[in-house]
Amino acid sequence: MKKAYTLLSLLTLVLAVGGCGGSSRGLSGDVPVFNTVIVSPLGSNPSTLEVDVVHHIPAKANVRTNWPLCDQLAVRDVCIFYNIPSENFQLTLRVETIRNPAGQPVTPNPSPVLIRSYRISFTGCISGVYQFPVGAVLQPDTQRDVTIQPITQDMKRNLLVQVPYVYTDDSGCQTQFNIFSYVGICNGVANLELELVELNSGIVRRINYPVAFRLSDYQSQGDGCRPF
C-alpha cells in the first residue's frame, strides 16, 4: 500500500475526434462516428495515476563503523540500488452500432474497429511525444478495457539524477554513497490520442483522452528502504 498523497482531481473528459490518412469518407467534424459505429470512451481506471519513478532496494556494501574513530569497515544492507516500476491504467471504450429512427442498424454488417496505435504527450514533467502500437480490435456493440502504459521505464530513467546519500550505522559513523533518485514531486497530465480505424471502410478517427498523474519517489510501506 502506498503512502497517501493528495492526487490531482479527475480532469473533465475532453473528447475530440478527427480524421486523416486513408479514406476521408464519412468525416463529420467533431462528431465521433464512423460509417456504421460510434466509439466513445467511458472512463479510465484509475482516473488519476500515482507514478513511482524509482524503487530503492538494499544491497550489501562496506560502511564505516566504530564510533568515534570510524576506522573500521563492516558489511551492511544499504539502499543504494534501485529498480524502475511500471504502472498502467485501463481505458474503457464502447462501440455502438449506428441505428435509424426505427432502431434498426443502418447496415446489416456493422464494422469492427481497430485501435491501431496511440500517441502520448505530456503537460508538465515529461517532454516529447511518443507513439506506441496497440493492435486491439473492438467488436460492434461491446465495450472493452484497453491497457495503456503512459510513462515507460525509459521515460522514468531519463528523469533520474545522481544524488548523495549518507548512511549512518548503529554506532553513529557515516558513509556517503551516490545513488540515482527522482527529486521532488511533479503533477502533470498525459494527453492520450488513440488512432482508430473502421475496418470495413478504412475511415480513420482519433480520440483524445487526458489522464492526470503525479510523479514522485514514492515508498511502498513496509519495504524499509527509502533513503530520503
C-alpha positions as CSV (number, residue, x, y, z in Angstrom):
1,M,0.0,0.0,0.0
2,K,1.4,3.4,-1.0
3,K,1.8,6.4,1.3
4,A,-1.2,8.6,1.0
5,Y,-0.7,11.7,-1.2
6,T,-3.3,14.2,-2.3
7,L,-3.7,13.5,-6.0
8,L,-4.9,15.8,-8.8
9,S,-8.7,15.8,-9.0
10,L,-10.1,14.0,-12.0
11,L,-9.9,16.1,-15.2
12,T,-13.1,16.7,-17.0
13,L,-13.1,14.5,-20.1
14,V,-12.3,16.2,-23.3
15,L,-13.2,14.3,-26.4
16,A,-12.0,15.4,-29.8
17,V,-12.3,13.3,-32.9
18,G,-10.8,14.0,-36.3
19,G,-9.9,12.0,-39.5
20,C,-6.8,11.8,-41.5
21,G,-5.0,9.3,-43.8
22,G,-6.6,6.7,-45.9
23,S,-10.2,7.4,-47.0
24,S,-11.8,10.7,-46.0
25,R,-15.4,9.4,-46.4
26,G,-17.8,10.0,-43.6
27,L,-15.8,12.6,-41.8
28,S,-18.1,14.7,-39.7
29,G,-16.3,17.4,-37.8
30,D,-16.2,16.7,-34.1
31,V,-18.9,14.0,-34.1
32,P,-17.3,10.7,-33.0
33,V,-18.9,8.5,-35.7
34,F,-17.7,6.1,-38.4
35,N,-19.9,4.8,-41.2
36,T,-21.5,2.1,-39.1
37,V,-20.5,2.5,-35.5
38,I,-19.7,5.1,-32.8
39,V,-16.7,4.6,-30.5
40,S,-16.7,6.5,-27.2
41,P,-14.5,6.4,-24.0
42,L,-16.4,5.6,-20.8
43,G,-13.6,6.4,-18.4
44,S,-10.2,5.2,-17.0
45,N,-9.2,3.2,-14.0
46,P,-7.5,4.7,-12.1
47,S,-8.9,8.1,-13.0
48,T,-5.6,9.6,-11.7
49,L,-2.3,7.8,-11.8
50,E,0.2,7.6,-9.0
51,V,3.6,7.1,-10.6
52,D,6.6,5.7,-8.8
53,V,9.6,6.8,-10.6
54,V,12.1,4.6,-8.8
55,H,12.1,2.0,-6.0
56,H,15.2,1.9,-3.9
57,I,16.4,-1.6,-2.9
58,P,19.0,-2.8,-0.4
59,A,22.4,-4.2,-1.4
60,K,25.5,-5.3,0.6
61,A,28.1,-2.5,1.0
62,N,31.0,-1.6,3.2
63,V,30.2,1.1,5.7
64,R,32.3,2.9,8.3
65,T,31.8,1.8,11.9
66,N,33.5,2.0,15.4
67,W,32.5,5.5,16.5
68,P,34.2,7.9,17.2
69,L,37.2,6.9,15.1
70,C,35.0,5.3,12.4
71,D,38.2,3.5,11.3
72,Q,36.6,0.1,10.7
73,L,34.5,-1.3,7.8
74,A,31.5,-3.6,8.2
75,V,29.1,-5.0,5.6
76,R,25.6,-3.7,5.9
77,D,22.4,-3.6,3.8
78,V,22.3,-0.1,2.3
79,C,19.6,1.3,0.0
80,I,22.0,2.1,-2.9
81,F,20.4,0.0,-5.7
82,Y,17.1,0.6,-7.5
83,N,14.6,-0.7,-9.9
84,I,12.1,1.1,-12.1
85,P,8.4,0.0,-11.7
86,S,5.7,0.1,-14.3
87,E,2.2,1.5,-14.0
88,N,-0.8,1.0,-16.3
89,F,-4.3,2.3,-16.5
90,Q,-7.3,0.8,-18.2
91,L,-9.3,2.9,-20.7
92,T,-12.8,1.6,-21.3
93,L,-14.1,2.0,-24.8
94,R,-17.7,1.3,-26.0
95,V,-18.6,0.5,-29.6
96,E,-22.2,1.1,-30.6
97,T,-23.9,0.3,-33.9
98,I,-25.5,3.4,-35.6
99,R,-29.2,2.9,-35.8
100,N,-32.0,4.6,-37.7
101,P,-35.0,6.3,-36.0
102,A,-36.8,2.9,-36.0
103,G,-33.9,1.4,-34.0
104,Q,-32.6,-0.7,-36.9
105,P,-28.9,-0.8,-37.8
106,V,-28.0,1.4,-40.7
107,T,-26.2,-1.5,-42.2
108,P,-26.5,-5.3,-41.8
109,N,-22.8,-5.6,-41.2
110,P,-21.6,-3.1,-38.5
111,S,-17.8,-2.9,-38.7
112,P,-15.2,-3.8,-36.1
113,V,-12.8,-1.1,-35.2
114,L,-9.0,-1.5,-34.9
115,I,-7.1,0.5,-32.3
116,R,-4.0,0.9,-34.5
117,S,-1.8,2.9,-32.1
118,Y,-1.7,5.7,-29.6
119,R,0.3,8.9,-29.3
120,I,1.1,10.4,-25.9
121,S,2.4,13.8,-24.9
122,F,2.6,15.5,-21.5
123,T,1.5,18.7,-20.0
124,G,4.3,19.2,-17.4
125,C,7.0,16.8,-16.0
126,I,8.0,15.0,-19.2
127,S,9.0,16.3,-22.6
128,G,8.5,14.8,-26.0
129,V,5.8,13.0,-28.0
130,Y,5.7,9.2,-28.1
131,Q,3.8,6.7,-30.2
132,F,3.1,3.0,-29.5
133,P,1.3,0.2,-31.4
134,V,-1.8,-1.4,-30.0
135,G,-3.5,-3.7,-32.5
136,A,-6.6,-4.5,-30.5
137,V,-9.9,-5.0,-32.3
138,L,-13.2,-3.7,-30.9
139,Q,-16.4,-5.6,-32.0
140,P,-19.7,-3.8,-32.5
141,D,-22.0,-3.4,-29.5
142,T,-19.3,-4.3,-27.0
143,Q,-17.1,-2.4,-24.5
144,R,-13.5,-3.3,-23.8
145,D,-10.8,-2.2,-21.4
146,V,-7.6,-1.2,-23.2
147,T,-4.3,-1.3,-21.2
148,I,-2.2,1.9,-21.6
149,Q,1.3,2.4,-20.1
150,P,1.6,6.2,-20.3
151,I,5.0,6.6,-18.7
152,T,7.5,4.0,-19.7
153,Q,10.6,2.8,-17.9
154,D,12.8,4.7,-20.4
155,M,11.0,7.9,-19.7
156,K,11.5,7.4,-16.0
157,R,15.1,6.6,-16.4
158,N,15.6,9.9,-18.1
159,L,14.2,11.7,-15.1
160,L,16.7,10.2,-12.6
161,V,19.6,12.2,-11.2
162,Q,22.6,11.2,-9.1
163,V,22.4,12.5,-5.5
164,P,24.4,11.9,-2.3
165,Y,23.0,9.5,0.3
166,V,24.6,9.3,3.7
167,Y,24.2,6.0,5.6
168,T,24.6,6.2,9.4
169,D,25.3,2.9,11.2
170,D,24.3,2.0,14.7
171,S,27.4,3.4,16.3
172,G,26.9,6.8,14.6
173,C,29.5,6.6,11.9
174,Q,28.5,7.9,8.5
175,T,29.3,6.7,5.0
176,Q,28.4,8.6,1.8
177,F,27.2,7.0,-1.4
178,N,25.9,8.4,-4.7
179,I,22.6,6.9,-5.8
180,F,20.1,7.6,-8.6
181,S,16.8,9.0,-7.5
182,Y,14.0,11.3,-8.5
183,V,13.9,14.6,-6.5
184,G,10.7,16.4,-5.9
185,I,7.1,15.9,-6.9
186,C,5.5,16.8,-10.3
187,N,1.9,17.0,-11.2
188,G,1.1,16.6,-14.9
189,V,-1.4,15.4,-17.5
190,A,-0.8,12.6,-20.0
191,N,-2.6,13.6,-23.2
192,L,-3.6,10.3,-25.0
193,E,-4.5,10.2,-28.6
194,L,-5.9,6.9,-29.9
195,E,-5.9,6.2,-33.6
196,L,-8.9,4.1,-34.6
197,V,-9.7,2.5,-38.0
198,E,-13.2,1.3,-39.1
199,L,-12.1,-1.9,-40.8
200,N,-14.9,-2.2,-43.3
201,S,-14.4,1.4,-44.7
202,G,-10.9,2.3,-43.8
203,I,-12.0,5.5,-42.1
204,V,-9.6,6.8,-39.5
205,R,-10.6,8.6,-36.3
206,R,-8.7,10.0,-33.4
207,I,-10.0,10.2,-29.9
208,N,-8.2,12.4,-27.3
209,Y,-8.3,11.5,-23.6
210,P,-6.4,13.2,-20.7
211,V,-5.2,11.4,-17.6
212,A,-3.9,13.2,-14.6
213,F,-0.8,11.8,-12.9
214,R,1.6,12.6,-10.1
215,L,5.3,11.8,-10.3
216,S,7.3,11.2,-7.1
217,D,9.9,9.0,-5.4
218,Y,7.3,7.0,-3.5
219,Q,7.9,4.3,-1.0
220,S,5.9,1.2,-0.5
221,Q,5.0,0.9,3.1
222,G,7.0,-1.8,4.9
223,D,9.9,-2.1,2.4
224,G,12.1,-0.2,4.8
225,C,14.2,1.3,2.0
226,R,13.6,5.0,1.4
227,P,16.9,6.9,1.6
228,F,15.3,10.4,1.9
